[in-house]
Amino acid sequence: SVILSGRLKLIRKQNHIIESQKELVEEKNKDITDSINYAKKIQSAMLPREEELKNLFPESFVFFRPRNIVSGDFYWCAERGNSLFLAVADCTGHGVPGAMMSMIGTSLLHQLVAHPEINDLSKLLHELDREVVRSLKQQDKDSESRDGMDIAIIEIRKNTGKLFYAAANRPLLILNENGLTELHPTKVPIGGNSTEEKIFELQETEIKKGDRLFLFSDGYSDQFGGPKGKKLMTRNLKELLLSTKDLAIEEQGKLAIKKFTDWQGNFEQVDDVCLVGIKI
């Protein structure tokens, strides 16, 4: 009984230690979660408010769904003179690292679009690339940072009806009376520790009232689900947009969200998601 009593004391002591450690872990987790939730508030404040987007693009929708609390995806809009700008970007990683990169990207875009000498999107992306490399010190020989982003950006000239597009790894979908057209990006990222000079192709096309434009991160098409647990794929997004082309664009947005949610089912979300649609 002495041995049994000793063992019981030891078990109680061990249980007390385990309970104390559990409380400590829970406390630390709460601190981390509180910090991430605060980071979410900062990130949300840096994204365009709904009324800001609607002011520039009255007929529009946004599907923005982080994989975790904060997102490595972001969208951005601005106005300069006769030009309206819209971008969707997908930063390296997700969660906190991706969110920090997204805040750098948002801040740099605001700075660069304000420079009158940066007068086309190719130059803007070139400067964005340089600034990301400089900010993260990726030009240093011993730098291990490969962080960066994929981005699609458009400029609409209100006085001419011209659309300009430049991109790093992200396409643009244009839906009009002739069907659906995909403009393809330059196949290099913004940032990273590549030493080669990057040239981002500037593409130009005519647009008219009623045309619809869609920019999106790969989190939408890369989502696993459906009856066979496969990726949703851009093909299915295109089919949905074509089959709903006569609906209000806000309704298209709701159906795109439903398609994603239904496809995902019980599968985990694999990446941050950002899809923005506008009607001219």
C-alpha positions as CSV (number, residue, x, y, z in Angstrom):
1,S,0.0,0.0,0.0
2,V,3.0,2.3,0.6
3,I,4.1,1.6,-2.9
4,L,0.6,2.2,-4.3
5,S,0.3,5.5,-2.3
6,G,3.6,6.6,-3.7
7,R,2.5,5.8,-7.2
8,L,-0.7,7.7,-6.8
9,K,1.2,10.7,-5.6
10,L,3.5,10.5,-8.6
11,I,0.5,10.2,-11.0
12,R,-1.2,13.2,-9.4
13,K,2.1,15.2,-9.7
14,Q,2.5,14.2,-13.3
15,N,-1.2,15.1,-14.0
16,H,-0.7,18.5,-12.4
17,I,2.4,19.1,-14.6
18,I,0.5,18.0,-17.7
19,E,-2.5,20.2,-16.8
20,S,-0.1,23.2,-16.2
21,Q,1.6,22.6,-19.5
22,K,-1.8,22.3,-21.3
23,E,-2.9,25.7,-19.8
24,L,0.4,27.3,-20.8
25,V,0.0,26.0,-24.4
26,E,-3.6,27.2,-24.6
27,E,-2.6,30.6,-23.3
28,K,0.2,30.8,-25.9
29,N,-2.2,29.7,-28.6
30,K,-4.7,32.4,-27.6
31,D,-1.9,35.0,-27.7
32,I,-0.9,33.9,-31.2
33,T,-4.5,33.8,-32.4
34,D,-5.2,37.2,-30.9
35,S,-2.2,38.6,-32.7
36,I,-3.2,37.0,-36.0
37,N,-6.8,38.4,-35.6
38,Y,-5.3,41.9,-35.1
39,A,-3.2,41.4,-38.2
40,K,-6.5,40.5,-40.0
41,K,-7.9,43.9,-39.0
42,I,-4.8,45.7,-40.4
43,Q,-5.0,43.6,-43.6
44,S,-8.8,44.3,-44.0
45,A,-8.1,48.0,-43.5
46,M,-5.6,47.9,-46.4
47,L,-8.0,46.2,-48.8
48,P,-10.5,48.4,-50.8
49,R,-13.7,49.0,-49.0
50,E,-16.8,47.8,-50.8
51,E,-18.0,51.4,-51.5
52,E,-14.6,52.3,-52.8
53,L,-14.7,49.5,-55.3
54,K,-18.3,50.2,-56.2
55,N,-17.4,53.9,-56.7
56,L,-14.9,52.9,-59.4
57,F,-16.8,49.9,-60.8
58,P,-20.5,50.2,-59.9
59,E,-21.3,46.7,-61.3
60,S,-18.8,44.4,-59.6
61,F,-18.3,41.6,-57.1
62,V,-15.5,40.3,-54.9
63,F,-15.0,36.7,-53.7
64,F,-12.3,36.9,-51.0
65,R,-11.8,33.9,-48.8
66,P,-8.5,33.3,-46.8
67,R,-7.4,29.8,-46.2
68,N,-6.5,30.8,-42.6
69,I,-7.4,34.0,-40.7
70,V,-5.2,36.2,-42.9
71,S,-4.6,36.0,-46.6
72,G,-1.7,36.0,-49.0
73,D,-4.1,37.1,-51.8
74,F,-5.2,40.7,-52.2
75,Y,-7.1,42.9,-54.6
76,W,-6.4,46.6,-55.2
77,C,-8.0,49.4,-57.1
78,A,-7.2,53.1,-57.9
79,E,-8.0,56.0,-60.1
80,R,-5.6,58.4,-61.7
81,G,-6.9,61.0,-64.2
82,N,-8.9,59.2,-66.9
83,S,-7.6,55.8,-65.8
84,L,-9.1,53.2,-63.6
85,F,-6.8,50.5,-62.2
86,L,-7.7,47.0,-60.8
87,A,-5.4,44.2,-59.7
88,V,-5.5,40.8,-58.1
89,A,-2.4,39.3,-56.6
90,D,-1.4,36.0,-55.1
91,C,1.6,36.3,-52.7
92,T,4.0,33.5,-51.9
93,G,2.6,31.3,-49.2
94,H,-0.6,31.9,-47.1
95,G,-1.3,32.7,-43.5
96,V,0.9,35.3,-41.8
97,P,3.9,35.3,-44.2
98,G,1.6,35.7,-47.2
99,A,-0.4,38.4,-45.5
100,M,2.8,40.4,-44.7
101,M,3.8,40.1,-48.4
102,S,0.3,41.3,-49.4
103,M,0.6,44.4,-47.3
104,I,4.0,45.2,-48.9
105,G,2.4,44.7,-52.3
106,T,-0.6,46.9,-51.6
107,S,1.6,49.7,-50.2
108,L,4.0,49.6,-53.2
109,L,1.1,49.7,-55.7
110,H,-0.3,52.8,-54.1
111,Q,3.1,54.5,-54.2
112,L,3.9,53.5,-57.8
113,V,0.5,54.4,-59.4
114,A,1.0,57.9,-58.0
115,H,4.2,58.4,-60.0
116,P,3.3,60.2,-63.3
117,E,6.5,59.0,-65.0
118,I,5.3,55.4,-64.5
119,N,2.8,55.7,-67.4
120,D,2.1,52.1,-68.4
121,L,1.5,48.8,-66.7
122,S,4.7,47.2,-68.0
123,K,6.8,49.9,-66.3
124,L,4.6,49.6,-63.2
125,L,5.2,45.8,-62.8
126,H,8.9,46.3,-63.6
127,E,9.2,48.8,-60.8
128,L,7.0,46.7,-58.5
129,D,9.5,43.8,-59.1
130,R,12.5,46.0,-58.3
131,E,10.9,47.4,-55.2
132,V,10.0,43.9,-53.8
133,V,13.5,42.7,-54.5
134,R,14.9,45.8,-52.8
135,S,12.5,45.6,-49.8
136,L,13.3,42.0,-49.1
137,K,17.0,42.4,-49.9
138,Q,16.8,39.7,-52.5
139,Q,19.6,41.2,-54.5
140,D,22.1,40.2,-51.8
141,K,24.2,37.1,-52.8
142,D,23.5,35.3,-49.6
143,S,19.7,36.1,-49.6
144,E,17.6,33.0,-49.1
145,S,14.3,35.0,-49.7
146,R,12.3,33.7,-52.6
147,D,9.2,35.5,-51.6
148,G,7.2,37.4,-54.2
149,M,3.8,37.4,-55.9
150,D,1.9,36.6,-59.0
151,I,-0.3,39.5,-60.2
152,A,-2.7,40.6,-62.9
153,I,-3.3,44.3,-63.3
154,I,-5.6,46.2,-65.7
155,E,-5.9,49.9,-66.7
156,I,-9.1,51.2,-68.2
157,R,-8.9,54.5,-70.1
158,K,-12.4,56.0,-69.6
159,N,-12.0,58.6,-72.4
160,T,-10.8,56.1,-75.1
161,G,-12.4,52.7,-74.2
162,K,-9.1,51.1,-74.2
163,L,-8.1,48.3,-71.8
164,F,-4.4,47.7,-70.9
165,Y,-3.3,44.5,-69.2
166,A,0.0,43.3,-67.8
167,A,0.7,40.4,-65.5
168,A,3.1,38.1,-63.8
169,N,1.6,34.5,-64.0
170,R,-2.1,35.5,-63.7
171,P,-4.5,35.6,-66.7
172,L,-7.4,38.0,-67.5
173,L,-10.8,36.7,-68.6
174,I,-12.9,39.0,-70.9
175,L,-16.5,38.0,-71.4
176,N,-18.5,39.8,-74.2
177,E,-21.0,39.2,-77.0
178,N,-18.2,37.3,-78.9
179,G,-17.7,34.8,-76.1
180,L,-14.9,34.4,-73.6
181,T,-11.3,35.4,-74.3
182,E,-8.3,34.7,-72.1
183,L,-5.3,37.1,-72.1
184,H,-2.2,35.3,-71.0
185,P,0.5,36.7,-68.6
186,T,4.2,37.0,-68.7
187,K,5.5,33.7,-67.1
188,V,7.7,35.2,-64.4
189,P,6.8,36.2,-60.8
190,I,7.2,39.5,-59.1
191,G,10.2,39.3,-56.7
192,G,12.2,36.1,-56.0
193,N,16.0,36.0,-56.2
194,S,16.3,35.6,-60.0
195,T,19.0,37.9,-61.4
196,E,17.7,38.1,-64.9
197,E,16.0,41.2,-66.2
198,K,12.2,40.9,-66.3
199,I,10.1,42.4,-69.1
200,F,6.4,42.3,-68.6
201,E,4.4,42.3,-71.8
202,L,1.8,45.1,-72.1
203,Q,-1.3,44.0,-73.9
204,E,-4.0,46.4,-75.3
205,T,-7.5,45.8,-76.5
206,E,-10.8,47.6,-77.0
207,I,-13.6,47.3,-74.6
208,K,-17.1,48.6,-74.6
209,K,-20.1,49.0,-72.3
210,G,-21.4,45.6,-71.2
211,D,-18.1,43.8,-71.4
212,R,-17.1,41.8,-68.2
213,L,-13.6,41.3,-66.9
214,F,-12.4,38.7,-64.3
215,L,-9.2,38.6,-62.4
216,F,-8.5,35.7,-59.9
217,S,-5.8,33.9,-57.9
218,D,-5.1,30.2,-58.5
219,G,-6.8,29.3,-55.2
220,Y,-10.1,29.1,-57.0
221,S,-9.1,26.7,-59.7
222,D,-6.7,24.7,-57.5
223,Q,-9.4,23.7,-54.9
224,F,-9.8,20.0,-54.5
225,G,-13.3,18.5,-54.3
226,G,-16.2,17.4,-56.5
227,P,-17.2,13.7,-56.8
228,K,-13.7,12.5,-57.5
229,G,-11.7,14.8,-55.3
230,K,-10.1,16.6,-58.2
231,K,-9.1,20.2,-58.8
232,L,-11.9,22.6,-59.8
233,M,-9.8,24.0,-62.7
234,T,-10.1,27.3,-64.6
235,R,-12.1,25.4,-67.3
236,N,-15.1,25.1,-64.9
237,L,-14.9,28.8,-63.9
238,K,-15.0,29.7,-67.6
239,E,-18.0,27.4,-68.2
240,L,-19.9,29.0,-65.3
241,L,-19.2,32.5,-66.5
242,L,-20.3,31.7,-70.0
243,S,-23.5,30.0,-68.9
244,T,-24.4,33.0,-66.6
245,K,-23.4,35.8,-69.0
246,D,-26.9,37.2,-69.2
247,L,-27.3,37.6,-65.4
248,A,-26.2,40.6,-63.4
249,I,-22.6,40.4,-62.6
250,E,-23.3,40.4,-58.9
251,E,-25.4,37.2,-59.5
252,Q,-22.5,35.7,-61.4
253,G,-20.4,36.4,-58.3
254,K,-22.9,34.6,-56.1
255,L,-23.0,31.6,-58.4
256,A,-19.1,31.5,-58.6
257,I,-19.0,31.4,-54.8
258,K,-21.7,28.7,-54.7
259,K,-19.8,26.6,-57.3
260,F,-16.6,26.8,-55.2
261,T,-18.3,26.0,-52.0
262,D,-20.3,23.1,-53.5
263,W,-17.1,21.7,-55.2
264,Q,-15.1,22.0,-52.0
265,G,-17.7,20.0,-50.0
266,N,-16.0,18.4,-47.0
267,F,-12.5,18.9,-48.4
268,E,-10.1,21.4,-46.7
269,Q,-9.6,24.7,-48.5
270,V,-6.2,24.4,-50.1
271,D,-5.2,28.0,-50.7
272,D,-6.4,31.6,-50.3
273,V,-9.0,32.6,-52.8
274,C,-9.6,35.9,-54.6
275,L,-11.9,36.4,-57.6
276,V,-13.0,39.9,-58.8
277,G,-15.4,40.6,-61.6
278,I,-16.4,43.9,-63.1
279,K,-18.9,45.0,-65.8
280,I,-18.0,48.0,-67.9
